[in-house]
Structures are given as C-alpha cells and as structure tokens.
Amino acid sequence: MSIEQQQGQSQQDFLRQAKVTLGLTWDALAVAAGIEPRALKNYRMPDESQNHRRMPKLAQRAIEQLLEAHARRNRKKAA
C-alpha cells in the first residue's frame, strides 16, 4: 500500500508506523531498506521543515516490502 493510498496518513506517520511494526531503530530501518540514514532522517521531518524531502517511490517500496515480509512471517508463526 503506497503512502498516497493510506487515507490521511502522512509520510512521517508511515515511517513511524513502519519503525514500530518492524521493531527497528531509525538507522536499522534505513539499512534494511537500503536507504542512507541521513536521507531517512530528511524523509521523517515535518512537511514544513526546511530539511524535509519527499520520499522517492523506490525508498517507499523498499519499506513496503519490509512490512510485507514481516506480515508474512507473522502469519506463518500464527498458523
């Protein structure tokens, strides 16, 4: 599910939710997604921040894939 498809969820909320769901630190999330930690920090900044950057589709998809893999593992554990 893309950021735009998530009703009312900001980029910052998406990233925060991914971090919590995966149980990772910000730096570990960046490494797992193949994103530079400094870039991830800019993606998490509030929209009105001078340092805020819109997350590229490639980075967004990498995080979505981490979340999908996590969900699959949890479904297997529950079965």
Order of alpha helices (4+ residues) and beta strands (2+ residues): alpha-alpha-alpha-alpha
